[in-house]
Amino acid sequence: MDIPDAGAACTDVLDALRGSIIADDDFFEDILVGLLSGGHVLIEDVPGTGKTLTARSVATALGLSFSRVQFTPDLLPSDVTGTNVFDESAGEFEFSEGPIFANVVLADEINRAPPKTQAALLEAMEEEQVTVDGDTYALPEPFFLVATQNPVESEGNFPLPEAQLDRFNVKTSMGYPELDGEIELLRRRAGRVEQDPSIDPVLDADSVVDVRGAPESVRVDDDLLEYMARLTRATREDRRVDVGVSPRGTQRLFEATRAAAVLAGREFVTPDDVKRVAAPVLAHRLVLTPDAKVDDVAKSDVLQAVLDRVEVPTVQQGGSDAGAAAE
C-alpha cells in the first residue's frame, strides 16, 4: 500500500473513532502512531474516561480480533499466555492458548498486577511470540497491545519497571472531555438504547498489515536523523534526569516520525513531525533524579526544555516536495 492510500485508510479509522468516542484528535493519532510504528500503546488515565471502550473500538474499526485481560494482583503469567492442559483422550498435553492470542489485546489496568505477571508481556511485545514450558508459539499477525493503567499515585498499583515502559512506543492520555464534549457524550447516550456506542469496521487484517508497512518507504533527511539523535542524547545530559532515553528510544522516535508522516499523507518527515511525537514517544522513558521527584518535576517539562534547547534543522525537500523550515 502506498503512502497516500495508507494515509486515507488512517483517516477513515480516525473518522470512525471520532464518531464513537469523545476525545481529542491528538489522542486518536497517538494510538495510530503506535500502531503504524509497529509498536504498542500505554494509556494512563483515571477510571471512567473511556480507556477500555477506546481499545475495543480501535479493534473493531481495524477489523481485528479483540481480547481483554483484566490485570489483578492474583493474575498469573499463565493466565495471560496460556498453559499446557492434559488431554485424557489423547494421553498427552496440549497447549491451550491464553487471551494474548488475538490481534488487539487490551491489558486493562496493567499496573494492578505484580511485576512477574507484567513481565509475561515482554516477549510478546518485543518478539510477537510467547514461550510456555520451553515451546514457542507465534502470536497472530498483526499483533497490537493496548495497555491501560491508573495514575501511579493510585492505591494498590505496582509501578511498571523501566524495562517494561521502554517497550511501549507511545504513552498517551485521554484526559477529561471539555464541557461541550461531555454534553455531546450525554446526547449520544440519550439517543441509543445500548450502553456502549456501536462502530463499524473500516479495514481488515490484511489491510492493517499493508498500512503498517507504509512507513518503511517514508524518507528521512540526514539532518533530521541527527536532530533526533541530539534530542535523545540531550535527555541524558539534563541534570534532572537520572536515566535518559536509550538507543531503543531513539529508534522508536524515528519509527514514530515516519508513522506521523503517513498519517499526514506525506512521503517525507519534517521537524514538526519530530516535535509532534516527541512527548508521547520519549517522556515516559525518562527516569528522573530523586531531587527532581521531590520537586515535582514533570517528565513532559524536562522533555519540552530539551526540545527548546536543541537546534531545529532547516530541511529542504527535493523535487516537488515543499520545504520544511524551523520556526
C-alpha positions as CSV (number, residue, x, y, z in Angstrom):
1,M,0.0,0.0,0.0
2,D,1.4,3.4,-1.0
3,I,1.6,6.3,1.4
4,P,-1.4,8.3,0.1
5,D,-3.6,5.2,0.3
6,A,-2.3,4.4,3.8
7,G,-3.0,8.0,4.9
8,A,-6.5,7.8,3.5
9,A,-7.1,4.5,5.4
10,C,-5.9,6.0,8.6
11,T,-8.3,9.0,8.1
12,D,-11.2,6.5,7.7
13,V,-10.2,4.9,11.0
14,L,-9.9,8.3,12.7
15,D,-13.4,9.3,11.4
16,A,-14.9,6.1,12.8
17,L,-13.3,6.6,16.2
18,R,-14.4,10.3,16.3
19,G,-18.0,9.1,15.8
20,S,-17.8,6.7,18.7
21,I,-15.6,8.3,21.3
22,I,-15.4,11.8,22.7
23,A,-11.7,12.7,22.8
24,D,-9.1,15.0,21.2
25,D,-7.7,14.1,17.8
26,D,-4.2,14.1,19.2
27,F,-5.2,11.1,21.4
28,F,-6.5,9.1,18.4
29,E,-3.4,10.0,16.4
30,D,-1.1,8.8,19.2
31,I,-2.8,5.4,19.1
32,L,-2.4,5.2,15.3
33,V,1.2,6.3,15.6
34,G,1.8,3.4,17.9
35,L,0.1,1.0,15.5
36,L,1.9,2.3,12.4
37,S,5.3,2.3,14.0
38,G,4.9,-1.4,14.7
39,G,4.7,-0.9,18.5
40,H,2.3,-0.8,21.4
41,V,0.5,1.9,23.3
42,L,0.1,2.6,27.0
43,I,-2.9,4.8,28.1
44,E,-2.7,6.3,31.5
45,D,-5.8,7.9,33.0
46,V,-8.2,7.9,35.9
47,P,-11.1,5.3,35.8
48,G,-14.1,6.2,33.8
49,T,-12.6,8.2,30.9
50,G,-13.2,5.5,28.3
51,K,-9.9,3.7,28.0
52,T,-11.4,0.2,27.6
53,L,-14.0,1.5,25.1
54,T,-11.2,3.1,23.1
55,A,-9.3,-0.2,22.8
56,R,-12.3,-2.2,21.8
57,S,-13.4,0.5,19.3
58,V,-9.9,0.5,17.7
59,A,-10.0,-3.2,17.3
60,T,-13.5,-3.0,15.7
61,A,-12.5,-0.2,13.3
62,L,-9.4,-2.1,12.2
63,G,-11.5,-5.3,11.6
64,L,-9.3,-7.2,14.0
65,S,-9.9,-9.8,16.7
66,F,-10.0,-8.4,20.2
67,S,-9.2,-9.9,23.6
68,R,-9.3,-8.2,27.1
69,V,-7.2,-9.2,30.1
70,Q,-8.2,-7.7,33.4
71,F,-5.0,-7.4,35.4
72,T,-5.4,-8.1,39.1
73,P,-2.9,-8.8,42.0
74,D,-3.5,-12.5,41.8
75,L,-3.2,-12.8,38.0
76,L,-0.6,-15.4,36.9
77,P,1.6,-15.3,33.8
78,S,-0.1,-18.4,32.5
79,D,-3.4,-16.6,32.8
80,V,-2.1,-14.3,30.0
81,T,0.0,-16.5,27.8
82,G,-1.8,-19.9,28.1
83,T,-0.8,-23.2,29.6
84,N,-0.4,-26.9,28.7
85,V,-3.5,-29.0,29.6
86,F,-3.6,-32.8,29.7
87,D,-5.9,-34.3,27.1
88,E,-7.0,-37.7,28.6
89,S,-8.4,-39.0,25.3
90,A,-5.1,-38.4,23.5
91,G,-2.9,-39.2,26.6
92,E,-0.8,-36.1,26.1
93,F,-0.5,-32.4,27.0
94,E,-1.9,-29.8,24.6
95,F,-1.3,-26.1,24.6
96,S,-4.4,-24.0,25.5
97,E,-4.0,-20.5,24.2
98,G,-4.3,-17.6,26.6
99,P,-6.1,-14.4,25.9
100,I,-3.0,-12.8,24.4
101,F,-3.6,-14.8,21.2
102,A,-5.6,-12.0,19.5
103,N,-4.8,-9.2,17.1
104,V,-5.6,-6.4,19.5
105,V,-5.1,-7.2,23.2
106,L,-6.2,-4.9,25.9
107,A,-4.1,-5.3,29.1
108,D,-6.5,-3.5,31.3
109,E,-5.1,-1.8,34.4
110,I,-1.7,-3.4,33.8
111,N,-0.1,-1.8,36.9
112,R,-2.5,-3.7,39.2
113,A,-0.7,-7.0,38.5
114,P,2.6,-7.9,40.2
115,P,5.9,-7.4,38.2
116,K,6.2,-11.2,37.4
117,T,2.9,-11.1,35.5
118,Q,3.7,-7.8,33.9
119,A,6.9,-9.3,32.6
120,A,4.9,-12.0,30.8
121,L,4.1,-9.4,28.2
122,L,7.8,-8.6,27.4
123,E,8.4,-11.4,25.0
124,A,5.1,-10.9,23.3
125,M,5.7,-7.1,22.8
126,E,9.2,-7.5,21.6
127,E,9.1,-10.7,19.6
128,E,5.4,-11.2,18.9
129,Q,5.6,-14.7,20.4
130,V,5.3,-16.4,23.8
131,T,7.2,-19.3,25.3
132,V,5.5,-21.8,27.6
133,D,7.3,-24.8,29.1
134,G,10.1,-24.4,26.5
135,D,7.9,-24.3,23.5
136,T,7.5,-21.1,21.4
137,Y,4.2,-20.0,19.9
138,A,3.8,-17.2,17.3
139,L,1.1,-14.6,18.0
140,P,-1.5,-13.6,15.3
141,E,-0.4,-11.1,12.7
142,P,-0.9,-8.2,13.2
143,F,-0.4,-8.0,16.9
144,F,-1.1,-4.8,18.8
145,L,-1.1,-4.4,22.6
146,V,-3.1,-1.6,24.2
147,A,-2.4,-1.4,27.9
148,T,-4.2,0.9,30.4
149,Q,-3.1,2.0,33.8
150,N,-4.4,4.2,36.5
151,P,-2.1,7.0,37.6
152,V,0.9,5.7,39.5
153,E,-0.2,7.6,42.6
154,S,-3.3,5.5,43.0
155,E,-3.6,3.0,45.8
156,G,-3.0,-0.7,45.1
157,N,-0.8,-0.3,42.0
158,F,2.6,-1.7,41.0
159,P,4.6,0.8,39.0
160,L,5.8,-0.6,35.7
161,P,9.5,-1.1,35.6
162,E,11.6,1.0,33.2
163,A,12.3,-2.1,31.0
164,Q,8.5,-2.6,30.5
165,L,7.8,1.1,29.9
166,D,10.6,1.2,27.3
167,R,8.7,-1.5,25.3
168,F,5.8,0.9,24.7
169,N,6.3,3.0,21.6
170,V,3.7,5.5,22.8
171,K,2.3,6.6,26.2
172,T,-0.7,8.8,26.0
173,S,-3.7,10.0,28.0
174,M,-7.3,10.8,27.2
175,G,-8.0,13.4,29.8
176,Y,-11.4,14.7,30.7
177,P,-13.5,16.0,27.9
178,E,-14.3,19.7,27.6
179,L,-17.8,20.8,28.7
180,D,-19.2,20.7,25.1
181,G,-17.7,17.2,24.7
182,E,-19.3,15.9,27.9
183,I,-22.6,17.3,26.9
184,E,-22.3,15.6,23.5
185,L,-21.5,12.4,25.3
186,L,-24.8,12.7,27.2
187,R,-26.6,13.4,23.9
188,R,-25.2,10.4,22.3
189,R,-26.1,8.2,25.3
190,A,-29.7,9.5,25.3
191,G,-30.1,8.7,21.6
192,R,-29.3,5.0,21.9
193,V,-30.6,2.0,23.9
194,E,-27.3,0.1,24.3
195,Q,-24.7,1.2,26.9
196,D,-21.8,1.5,24.5
197,P,-21.8,3.2,21.1
198,S,-21.5,1.0,18.0
199,I,-18.7,1.3,15.4
200,D,-18.3,-0.4,12.0
201,P,-15.1,-1.9,10.7
202,V,-13.3,0.1,8.0
203,L,-10.3,-2.1,7.5
204,D,-9.4,-5.8,7.8
205,A,-6.3,-7.7,9.0
206,D,-4.6,-7.8,5.6
207,S,-5.2,-4.0,5.2
208,V,-3.7,-3.3,8.6
209,V,-0.6,-5.3,7.7
210,D,-0.3,-3.3,4.5
211,V,-0.8,0.0,6.3
212,R,1.8,-0.8,8.9
213,G,4.3,-1.4,6.1
214,A,3.8,2.0,4.5
215,P,6.1,4.0,6.9
216,E,9.1,1.9,5.6
217,S,9.0,4.0,2.4
218,V,8.9,7.4,4.1
219,R,12.1,9.4,3.5
220,V,14.0,11.0,6.4
221,D,16.7,13.6,5.7
222,D,20.1,13.1,7.3
223,D,19.7,16.4,9.2
224,L,16.6,15.1,10.8
225,L,18.4,11.9,11.8
226,E,21.0,14.0,13.5
227,Y,18.2,16.1,15.1
228,M,16.6,13.0,16.6
229,A,19.9,11.7,17.9
230,R,20.7,15.1,19.5
231,L,17.3,15.2,21.2
232,T,17.6,11.8,22.9
233,R,21.3,12.4,23.8
234,A,20.3,15.8,25.4
235,T,17.9,13.9,27.7
236,R,20.9,12.0,29.2
237,E,22.7,15.2,29.9
238,D,19.9,17.0,31.8
239,R,20.8,17.4,35.5
240,R,17.2,16.5,36.4
241,V,17.4,13.1,34.6
242,D,18.9,10.0,36.2
243,V,18.4,7.8,33.1
244,G,17.8,9.4,29.7
245,V,16.3,8.0,26.6
246,S,18.0,4.7,25.5
247,P,19.2,3.9,21.9
248,R,16.0,1.9,21.6
249,G,14.0,5.0,22.4
250,T,15.9,6.9,19.6
251,Q,14.9,4.2,17.1
252,R,11.3,4.4,18.4
253,L,11.3,8.1,17.8
254,F,12.5,7.5,14.2
255,E,9.7,5.0,13.6
256,A,7.1,7.2,15.1
257,T,8.1,10.2,13.0
258,R,7.6,8.1,9.9
259,A,4.2,7.0,11.1
260,A,3.2,10.6,11.7
261,A,4.2,11.4,8.1
262,V,1.9,8.6,6.9
263,L,-1.0,10.0,8.9
264,A,-0.4,13.3,7.2
265,G,-0.2,11.6,3.8
266,R,3.4,12.7,3.2
267,E,6.3,10.8,1.8
268,F,8.9,12.6,3.9
269,V,9.4,13.6,7.6
270,T,9.5,17.2,8.8
271,P,10.8,18.7,12.0
272,D,7.2,19.3,13.1
273,D,6.7,15.5,12.9
274,V,9.6,15.0,15.4
275,K,8.1,17.7,17.7
276,R,4.6,16.2,17.4
277,V,5.6,12.7,18.6
278,A,8.4,13.5,20.9
279,A,6.3,13.7,24.1
280,P,4.3,10.6,23.7
281,V,7.3,8.6,22.5
282,L,10.1,9.9,24.8
283,A,8.7,11.3,28.0
284,H,7.8,8.0,29.7
285,R,11.3,6.7,29.0
286,L,12.9,9.3,31.3
287,V,13.9,8.3,34.9
288,L,14.1,11.5,37.0
289,T,16.6,12.1,39.8
290,P,15.3,11.8,43.4
291,D,15.6,15.6,43.8
292,A,13.6,16.2,40.7
293,K,10.9,13.9,42.0
294,V,10.8,15.7,45.4
295,D,10.4,19.0,43.5
296,D,7.5,17.5,41.5
297,V,9.3,18.0,38.2
298,A,7.2,16.6,35.3
299,K,8.9,14.5,32.7
300,S,7.0,16.4,30.0
301,D,8.5,19.7,31.2
302,V,12.0,18.2,31.1
303,L,11.4,17.0,27.5
304,Q,10.0,20.4,26.5
305,A,13.1,22.0,27.8
306,V,15.2,19.7,25.7
307,L,13.1,20.5,22.6
308,D,13.6,24.2,23.3
309,R,17.3,23.8,23.7
310,V,18.2,21.6,20.8
311,E,18.6,23.5,17.5
312,V,16.0,22.5,14.9
313,P,17.4,21.9,11.4
314,T,16.1,23.6,8.2
315,V,15.3,20.8,5.8
316,Q,14.7,21.4,2.1
317,Q,12.9,18.5,0.4
318,G,13.9,17.9,-3.2
319,G,11.7,17.7,-6.2
320,S,8.1,18.8,-5.8
321,D,8.1,18.4,-2.1
322,A,7.7,21.6,0.0
323,G,10.5,22.7,2.2
324,A,10.1,22.4,6.0
325,A,11.8,25.1,8.0
326,A,12.4,25.6,11.7
327,E,10.2,28.2,13.3
